[in-house]
Amino acid sequence: MAKDQSDYFRTKQVWSKTKDGILGCYFAPYFSKVIPFSKDGIVYVDAFAGTDVFEDGEPGSPLIALSELRGAMSKQRQRSPIKIILAEKDDSIRAKLESVVRKSAGGTGYLQGDRICFADSFENAMTLSSQAELRTGRQPSTFFYYIDPYGIKDFRLSLVAGSPVPGHTEMLLNFSSSGFIRDARAALKVALTEQDENVMWSVAFAEDVPTTTRVERLNEAIGSDGWIELVIAYGRNEMTHRQLEIEVSALLCRNAQSYYRYVTNMPIRDVSVRREDNGAIKYRLVHMTNNHDGCVLVNDNMIKRNRDTQVIQQQLFLVDIDGNDIDSDTISSAMRKSVMTLPLNKPVSMWAILADVIAEVGVFDKSTAVLKTYLGPLIEEGLVERVEKFTPKTGKPKNTYSGPKTMVYRAK
Ligand SMILES: C[S@@+](CC[C@H](N)C(=O)[O-])C[C@H]1O[C@@H](n2cnc3c(N)ncnc32)[C@H](O)[C@@H]1O
């Protein structure tokens, strides 16, 4: 049963704080990275903005983004113009949000007037973002979308394709995987074979929505009809709810890869329940980008947040962010494959090679550890060479695997 939404903004739940930690920690490096390169401006959209501050004092997503943006702007000599678009359907929540956000913007020049605007639906926010012009006659350089709906009802995957500059667009989506499964079971009349307590805030379709419409809306949400056979298999007890949740999320990510080269995701868990299972999955945070640095930064951020707040049982073997075993041979061959797609002798950053591995294998370890363990042997073998082979100060061979700026090339 979905809960009354008026309760949503009472207390920020622990798992939402895990997600906010990722937002906060990602926005700082993200804005710092894009500001200098976005001469024609940055458009930031929070398509389901919610409130300014929860009743327990925790900031909502618009204030988190605004605070990180201002921090990043204050450190830049050259500032790009910015437009912030916040969409909220509920009139009274939106009015309060507008008053607090405008007050918080204060006299900051780059946040005046229509540089912050408010929309009453995500559709209108998307239209505003596609029409945004921050320098006369020029299309904005960079777009970021944060999409955090209550469930599936208001989401469709084509939303993520809606940017005028796909190469400079990033998207963070809270995908209500359990809500999707609940709605999919209802559409196909597949009974629940396991208790699912994770759909509290996910709004289902109204009772009178006919089956064909439900199926179409679910197809649009996830981007294909591939979910139907998965849910039928679940109904036949051929997979557990946990497996179904992983498969449905993987399907969404595969479909999103039609628009974005690097799609990563992590489960956001309530670790106060089902501790033997490492908690219950509330939703998936899905990151989409065509930029390799963005992919690796989010990977590292997801690993850190997961280890800090979500892992109950330490694993002895190599596991991905879902706790599933992964085989190191699979990672070795993904790394080799990524290297072999490079042209000979053309320098690239280590992160460019790594992002393809993460997109293929998923999130499982920090960037430095993965590069050391899996790119290191390819350097030793001579397949890959460092551009800078020695440390200038000491003259010793370089052995760093950190940072996006370490350049290498395929040597044979
Ligand atoms: C999950 S809450 C957002 C929480 C917020 N992003 C945060 O992290 O603090 C979803 C919000 O979307 C709003 N909403 C629902 N349908 C909408 C729509 N079609 N367009 C815009 N906002 C909508 C709801 O009123 C609610 O405030």
PDBQT file of the ligand as one rigid body, heavy atoms in Angstrom, charges set to zero:
ROOT
HETATM    1  C1  LIG A 501      10.014  12.068  -4.213  1.00  0.00    +0.000 C 
HETATM    2  S1  LIG A 501       9.409  13.672  -4.071  1.00  0.00    +0.000 S 
HETATM    3  C2  LIG A 501      10.807  14.690  -4.409  1.00  0.00    +0.000 C 
HETATM    4  C3  LIG A 501      11.834  14.742  -3.325  1.00  0.00    +0.000 C 
HETATM    5  C4  LIG A 501      12.982  15.664  -3.619  1.00  0.00    +0.000 C 
HETATM    6  N1  LIG A 501      13.537  15.443  -4.939  1.00  0.00    +0.000 N 
HETATM    7  C5  LIG A 501      14.091  15.500  -2.590  1.00  0.00    +0.000 C 
HETATM    8  O1  LIG A 501      14.980  14.660  -2.772  1.00  0.00    +0.000 OA
HETATM    9  O2  LIG A 501      14.093  16.263  -1.626  1.00  0.00    +0.000 OA
HETATM   10  C6  LIG A 501       8.483  13.857  -5.538  1.00  0.00    +0.000 C 
HETATM   11  C7  LIG A 501       7.864  15.256  -5.722  1.00  0.00    +0.000 C 
HETATM   12  O3  LIG A 501       7.365  15.337  -7.053  1.00  0.00    +0.000 OA
HETATM   13  C8  LIG A 501       6.136  16.045  -7.044  1.00  0.00    +0.000 C 
HETATM   14  N2  LIG A 501       5.402  15.655  -8.274  1.00  0.00    +0.000 N 
HETATM   15  C9  LIG A 501       4.539  14.627  -8.469  1.00  0.00    +0.000 A 
HETATM   16  N3  LIG A 501       4.138  14.582  -9.756  1.00  0.00    +0.000 NA
HETATM   17  C10 LIG A 501       4.765  15.588 -10.395  1.00  0.00    +0.000 A 
HETATM   18  C11 LIG A 501       4.792  16.045 -11.740  1.00  0.00    +0.000 A 
HETATM   19  N4  LIG A 501       4.046  15.461 -12.670  1.00  0.00    +0.000 N 
HETATM   20  N5  LIG A 501       5.600  17.105 -12.060  1.00  0.00    +0.000 NA
HETATM   21  C12 LIG A 501       6.358  17.698 -11.096  1.00  0.00    +0.000 A 
HETATM   22  N6  LIG A 501       6.356  17.319  -9.796  1.00  0.00    +0.000 NA
HETATM   23  C13 LIG A 501       5.579  16.274  -9.452  1.00  0.00    +0.000 A 
HETATM   24  C14 LIG A 501       5.469  15.603  -5.759  1.00  0.00    +0.000 C 
HETATM   25  O4  LIG A 501       4.496  16.557  -5.327  1.00  0.00    +0.000 OA
HETATM   26  C15 LIG A 501       6.674  15.513  -4.813  1.00  0.00    +0.000 C 
HETATM   27  O5  LIG A 501       6.861  16.729  -4.131  1.00  0.00    +0.000 OA
ENDROOT
TORSDOF 0
